[in-house]
Amino acid sequence: MQKPLIYLVAGARPNFMKIAPIVRAVLAHGGLVFKIIHTGQHYDREMNDVFFEELGIPEPDVFMAAGGGSHAQQTAKIMVAFEELCQAARPDAVLVVGDVNSTLACSIVAKKLSIPVAHVEAGLRSGDMAMPEEINRLVTDSISDWFFVTEPSGVSHLQREGKADSAIHYVGHVMVDNLLYQAEKLKDVDASVFEISAKIPVDRRYGVVTLHRPSNVDDAAMMAQIGGALREIAAELPLIFPVHPRTRGNLEKFGVDLGPNVTLAGPQAYMAFLSLWKDAVVVLTDSGGLQEETTALGVPCITIRENTERPVTVDEGSNVLAGTDPVRIVAEVRKVLRGEGKEGRRPDLWDGKAAERIVTVLAKELS
């Protein structure tokens, strides 16, 4: 009897962090087969042989080269290419992760072809309809067949939206599976091999910054406001800032001076970045994933956003939602520096076994 075939869809580098544990779990289970579908939503020169070797997974079976463009152009290109793929070799299920345009595009195509859809990281809601990711999450969850949820809020949102309890599976978080897997591998690596390690102060006391959300970095006044807070913090704690290309361009365009104690670096590969932030005194970010990863490792995190779709990181974890008011951002960092920062815990089921639970459910549903 032929084993059920699942298409595992990824469009950007962070997506591969999420499907990697699922690939490893499918291989260990033995009851399913898979193909990794890279939509090519983002081209990333760091995604080479070593990247997939680090993740412990094979390279993608299919690369669709969808590329950039506006949201509509990108989504449309992915839909056309993915429809052709599914019609040529029909899978038994399509699994999508997170909230990127590839997630939206491939779930719509699969559903219209009557192929069941599994959404990993389902049910997250920020309530902010100005975020493209929120629209992607809502649409994907409106048509998915199985919902794999990372935290209690996701279950509540899906139930309120009328999803059947039998389709909702609170399994934990595949991103944490991958984090724990990589952190274990990092123990055998000399961190000095990473170029970023040369930027770490001699006393190894530093903070890490990441900023990329359009609402923070595309507005001159907001960028200046946040930049002022970073400059003030850096007078007390040196900051290392791996800068997203768009953010770097805007810092220059808006004339934002972060001062001498903020060290700018280029974008980092996963292991290099992990080696940097896991030992930081504090992380300042507007990233969704980093809120979760810092919570998983117990690193203090100050989130520079007015909302979060990952409230468990605030309710239980080491994350503080500081908003964009510079006074509040600086105050929260100073609490950490005084030893009065929040002590969080790792949420339930963030134990490195979420992918195993997902594969067990899918194997049962597809058998």
C-alpha positions in Angstrom: 0.0 0.0 0.0 1.3 3.4 -1.0 2.2 5.8 1.8 0.3 9.1 1.9 2.3 12.0 0.3 2.5 15.4 2.0 3.7 18.6 0.4 5.6 20.6 3.0 5.5 24.2 1.8 8.1 26.9 2.7 8.6 30.3 1.1 11.3 32.0 3.2 14.2 31.0 5.4 12.2 31.1 8.7 9.7 28.7 7.2 12.4 26.1 6.8 13.2 26.3 10.6 9.5 25.3 11.1 9.3 22.4 8.6 12.7 21.0 9.5 11.5 19.2 12.7 8.5 17.9 10.7 10.7 16.5 8.1 12.8 14.8 10.8 9.6 13.5 12.5 8.2 12.1 9.2 11.5 10.3 8.5 11.4 8.8 12.0 7.8 7.8 11.9 8.0 6.0 8.5 4.2 6.0 7.8 4.2 9.0 5.5 6.3 10.4 2.6 7.0 14.1 1.9 8.2 16.5 -0.7 9.7 19.9 0.4 8.3 22.6 -1.8 10.3 25.9 -1.8 8.1 28.6 -3.4 11.0 30.9 -3.8 9.1 33.7 -2.2 12.4 35.0 -0.8 15.8 34.3 -2.4 18.4 33.9 0.3 22.1 33.4 -0.6 22.6 31.8 2.9 20.3 28.9 1.9 23.0 26.7 0.5 23.9 23.1 1.1 25.3 23.9 4.6 22.0 25.5 5.6 20.0 22.3 5.0 22.8 20.2 6.5 22.6 22.4 9.7 18.8 21.7 9.8 19.3 18.0 9.3 17.0 17.9 6.3 17.4 17.3 2.5 17.3 20.2 0.1 13.9 21.1 -1.4 12.4 18.7 -4.0 10.9 21.6 -5.9 12.0 25.2 -6.3 9.3 27.4 -7.8 11.3 30.7 -8.1 8.2 32.8 -7.4 10.4 35.8 -6.4 9.3 39.2 -5.3 6.8 41.8 -6.5 3.8 43.3 -4.7 1.8 41.1 -2.3 -0.7 40.4 -5.1 1.9 39.7 -7.7 3.9 37.4 -5.4 0.8 35.5 -4.2 -0.5 35.1 -7.8 2.8 33.8 -9.1 2.9 31.2 -6.2 -0.7 30.2 -6.8 -0.1 29.6 -10.5 3.1 27.6 -10.0 1.7 25.5 -7.1 -1.5 24.7 -9.0 0.5 23.3 -11.9 2.6 21.3 -9.4 -0.4 19.8 -7.6 -2.1 18.9 -10.9 1.0 17.2 -12.2 1.6 15.1 -9.0 -1.3 15.4 -6.6 -0.4 15.0 -2.9 -2.7 13.6 -0.2 -2.3 16.7 1.9 -0.6 20.1 1.9 1.1 21.4 5.0 1.7 25.1 5.4 3.5 27.0 8.2 3.3 30.4 9.7 1.8 33.4 8.0 3.8 34.4 4.8 2.3 34.9 1.4 3.3 31.3 0.4 1.1 30.0 3.3 -1.9 31.9 2.0 -1.3 31.1 -1.7 -0.7 27.3 -1.3 -3.6 26.8 1.1 -6.0 28.4 -1.3 -4.8 26.4 -4.3 -4.9 23.1 -2.3 -8.4 23.7 -1.0 -9.8 24.6 -4.5 -8.3 21.3 -5.7 -10.0 19.5 -2.8 -6.6 18.6 -1.2 -6.8 18.8 2.6 -4.7 21.6 4.3 -2.8 21.4 7.6 -1.8 24.7 9.1 1.1 24.7 11.6 1.1 27.7 13.9 -2.7 28.1 13.5 -4.9 30.4 15.5 -2.4 33.2 16.2 -4.1 36.7 16.1 -2.7 40.2 16.7 -6.0 41.9 15.9 -4.0 44.3 13.7 -5.4 44.2 10.2 -2.7 46.6 9.0 -0.3 43.6 9.2 -0.3 41.5 6.0 0.6 38.5 8.2 -2.7 38.9 10.1 -4.7 38.7 6.8 -2.7 35.6 5.8 -3.4 33.9 9.1 -7.1 34.6 9.0 -7.6 33.5 5.4 -5.5 30.3 5.9 -7.3 29.3 9.0 -10.7 30.0 7.4 -10.1 27.1 4.9 -7.7 24.7 6.7 -8.7 21.2 7.7 -6.3 20.6 10.6 -5.1 23.3 12.9 -1.8 22.7 14.8 -1.6 25.2 17.6 1.4 26.6 19.5 -0.3 28.2 22.5 -3.7 28.4 24.4 -4.7 31.7 22.7 -4.7 29.9 19.4 -7.2 27.3 20.6 -9.5 30.1 21.9 -9.4 32.1 18.7 -10.2 29.0 16.5 -13.0 27.9 18.8 -14.5 31.4 18.7 -14.2 31.3 14.9 -16.3 28.2 14.8 -13.7 25.5 14.1 -14.5 22.0 15.3 -12.6 20.9 18.4 -11.7 17.6 16.7 -9.7 19.6 14.1 -7.8 21.7 16.6 -4.6 20.1 18.0 -2.6 21.9 20.7 0.8 20.4 20.0 3.5 22.9 21.1 5.8 24.7 18.8 7.9 23.4 15.9 10.1 26.5 16.0 11.0 25.5 19.6 11.7 22.0 18.4 14.2 23.4 15.9 15.7 25.9 18.4 16.4 23.1 20.9 17.8 20.9 18.1 20.1 23.7 16.9 21.1 24.8 20.5 22.3 21.2 21.2 24.3 21.2 18.0 25.8 24.5 18.9 27.4 23.0 22.0 29.9 21.2 19.7 30.7 24.4 17.7 33.5 26.9 18.6 31.5 30.2 18.4 34.6 32.0 17.2 34.0 30.6 13.8 31.1 33.0 13.4 32.2 36.5 12.2 29.6 38.1 14.5 31.5 36.9 17.6 34.3 39.4 16.9 31.7 42.2 17.7 31.0 40.8 21.2 32.5 43.0 24.0 35.4 41.5 26.0 33.2 41.3 29.1 30.5 39.5 27.1 27.9 41.9 28.4 25.7 43.1 25.6 22.2 43.4 24.2 20.9 42.3 20.8 18.5 44.3 18.5 16.4 43.3 15.5 13.9 45.6 13.8 12.2 45.0 10.5 8.4 45.7 10.7 7.3 48.4 8.3 5.4 50.2 11.0 8.7 50.7 12.9 11.3 51.2 10.2 9.5 52.8 7.2 8.3 55.9 9.1 11.0 58.6 9.7 9.5 59.8 13.0 9.1 56.3 14.4 12.5 55.3 13.3 14.0 58.4 15.0 12.0 57.7 18.2 13.1 54.1 18.5 16.7 55.0 17.5 16.8 57.5 20.3 15.8 54.8 22.8 18.5 52.5 21.5 21.1 55.2 21.8 20.1 55.8 25.4 20.2 52.1 26.2 23.5 51.7 24.5 25.1 54.3 26.9 24.5 51.7 29.6 24.7 48.4 27.7 26.4 47.9 24.3 24.0 46.8 21.6 24.7 44.5 18.6 22.3 45.1 15.8 22.2 42.7 12.8 20.4 45.0 10.4 17.8 44.0 7.9 18.7 45.6 4.5 15.6 47.8 4.4 16.2 48.9 8.0 19.8 49.9 7.2 18.6 51.8 4.2 16.1 53.7 6.2 18.5 54.5 9.0 20.7 56.2 6.4 17.8 57.8 4.5 16.2 59.2 7.7 19.6 60.3 9.2 19.1 58.3 12.4 22.3 58.2 14.4 22.4 55.3 16.9 25.6 56.5 18.4 29.0 54.7 19.0 27.7 52.0 21.3 25.4 50.3 18.8 27.4 48.0 16.6 25.7 47.3 13.2 26.2 44.0 11.5 24.8 42.3 8.4 22.0 39.7 8.5 23.1 36.5 10.2 22.7 32.8 9.4 20.6 30.9 12.0 23.4 29.3 14.0 25.5 32.5 14.1 22.6 34.5 15.3 21.6 31.9 17.9 25.1 31.9 19.2 24.8 35.7 19.6 21.4 36.2 21.2 21.3 33.2 23.5 23.9 34.8 25.7 22.6 38.4 25.5 21.6 40.3 28.6 18.4 41.4 26.8 17.0 41.2 23.3 15.0 44.1 21.8 12.9 43.1 18.8 9.8 43.5 16.7 10.0 39.9 15.4 7.3 37.4 16.2 9.6 34.3 16.1 12.2 35.9 18.4 9.6 36.6 21.1 9.0 32.8 21.2 12.6 31.7 20.9 13.8 34.0 23.8 10.9 32.7 25.9 12.0 29.1 25.1 15.6 29.8 26.4 14.6 32.2 29.1 16.3 35.3 27.7 14.8 38.6 28.6 13.0 40.1 25.6 11.6 43.6 25.1 9.2 43.7 22.1 8.9 47.0 20.4 5.3 46.6 19.2 1.9 47.7 20.4 0.5 44.2 20.0 1.5 40.6 19.8 -0.1 37.5 18.2 2.0 35.4 20.6 0.6 36.4 24.1 1.9 33.3 25.8 5.4 34.8 25.6 4.1 37.7 27.7 1.7 35.8 30.0 4.1 33.0 30.8 7.5 33.7 29.1 10.3 36.2 29.4 8.8 38.7 26.9 7.6 42.3 27.8 5.4 44.1 25.3 6.8 47.6 25.6 5.1 49.4 22.7 7.0 52.1 20.8 7.2 54.7 23.5 10.9 55.3 24.0 10.5 56.1 27.7 8.8 52.7 28.3 11.4 50.9 26.2 14.3 52.3 28.1 12.5 51.8 31.4 11.9 48.1 30.7 15.6 47.5 29.7 16.7 49.3 32.9 14.6 46.9 35.0 16.5 44.0 33.4 19.8 45.7 34.1 18.9 46.1 37.7 18.0 42.5 38.0 14.3 43.3 38.3 13.3 41.9 34.9 10.5 39.4 34.3 11.2 35.8 35.2 9.3 33.7 32.7 8.9 30.0 32.1 8.8 27.8 29.1 5.1 27.2 28.1 3.5 23.7 28.2 4.5 21.4 25.3 7.4 23.6 24.2 9.5 20.5 24.8 11.0 19.8 21.4 8.3 17.2 20.5 5.7 19.2 18.7 6.6 17.8 15.2 6.2 14.3 16.5 2.7 15.1 17.7 1.8 16.7 14.3 3.1 13.7 12.3 1.2 11.3 14.6 -2.1 13.2 13.9 -1.5 13.4 10.2 -0.6 9.7 9.8 -3.8 8.8 11.6 -5.9 11.2 9.6 -4.4 10.1 6.2 -4.2 6.4 6.8 
